[in-house]
Amino acid sequence: MIPDISDIEKYKLHLDLIQQVVQQVIKDFSMFGLHVEISGVSENAYEELVEQLTPHFNNYYNNHLHGLSGILYRIDIDEASLYKKIKPLPFNQKIRCIVDEVLKRELQKVVLRKYFSEGNT
């Protein structure tokens, strides 16, 4: 059975998965000049990643909407659905929601790659 990653909470403390998400973020965002790294402490890894990505996404959202569109396209997030989701949110929550959706999608890639590499079908 394909893993359900709709509830990201259960994956946030898996340091090995978060490290793979970091590698996926580096791979997907390299052309946009984003650099991230984590300390290796599992309790903080996800939040470290959020803290590092938030200023970048804040900048893209406020100053380079076209660049944000490129990032969302690159990692396969439906831009219209995301904007519909964040529209009613206060500004300070919009960026966090974008970052969470990005990390959720990157985690999905990692979990599915792991699932299928273990020979599951």
N, C-alpha and C positions, 0 to 999 in steps of 0.2 A: 504494500500500500504506500502510495506517495505521501511523504510527510506533509502535515498541515503546518504552514508557517504563518498563518494569519494572526496567531498570537505570538508576537515577537518576544514577549517577556520571558518565556521559558528558554530562549536561546541567549539572552543577554549575558548570562554568567558563564557561558562556555567559552573560555579564553581561546581555545583552539579555533573555534568557529569565528570569533571576533577577529583573530589574527588573519584568518583567511579573508574575512570581509575587508580588512585593511588592505590586503594585497589586491583584492578585486577593485577597491576604490582607487588605489594607486594606478592600476592598469586602465580602468575606465576613465579616470580623470587626468591622466598624465598630459594629454593634449591641451588641457585647460589650466595647467600650472598649479594644480592643487597638490599639496604635500601633507601627508598625515603619518603619524606613528603613535603607538601606544606604549605605556610603561611595562606592561606585562602583568599587571595586577588585575585578576579577573573581576573583582568587585567593581572596579572603576573603568574597565576597558570600553564599554559601550558609551558611557558618559564622556570619557576622554575623546572618543571619536566624534560625538555630537558637538562638544565644545570646540574642537578644531575645525569642523566643517561649517558651523553656524556663521562665523564671520564671512566666510567665502560666499555662502548662499545669501546672506544678507546683502553683500555687495552686488552679487549678480541680480538679485531681485530688485534692488533700488537703482542700479546704474547700468546693468547690462542684461536686460530681459531677453535679448536675442541669445546671449551666451547661456543663460539659464535654460532656454528652450533647447539649445544644442546639447547640454548635459542631460536633460530629461530624455531627449531622443536617443542619445548614446546608450543610456542604461535601460531604455524601454519602459518609460513611465508615460502614461497617457496624460498629456499636458492639460487637455480640456477637463478631464476628470479631477485632476489635482487642483486646478484653479477653482473648480466648482466646490471642492471640499474645503479649500482655505478661504473662500470668499466671505463667509459669515464670521470668520475668526478675527479677534483683535490683532493688530499688526504684530505684536510681540509673540503671538502664538503661530502666526503664519509661517515664519521661518522655521520654527521648531517642527511644525507639521511637515514642511518640505523635506527637512533633513531626515526626519523619521521615515518618511515614505521612500526616500533615496536609500537609506540603510536597510529598510525592510526589503526592497527590491534586490539590493546587493546580497543580503543574507539569503534570500530565496535562491539566487544563482548558486551560492556556495552550498547550501543544503541539497539542492537538486543535483548538482554536480557530484557531491559526495554519495548521494543515494544511488545514482546511476553508475558511478565508478565502482561501487561495491557489488555490481552485478544484479541489482534489483531491476525488475521490469514490471 
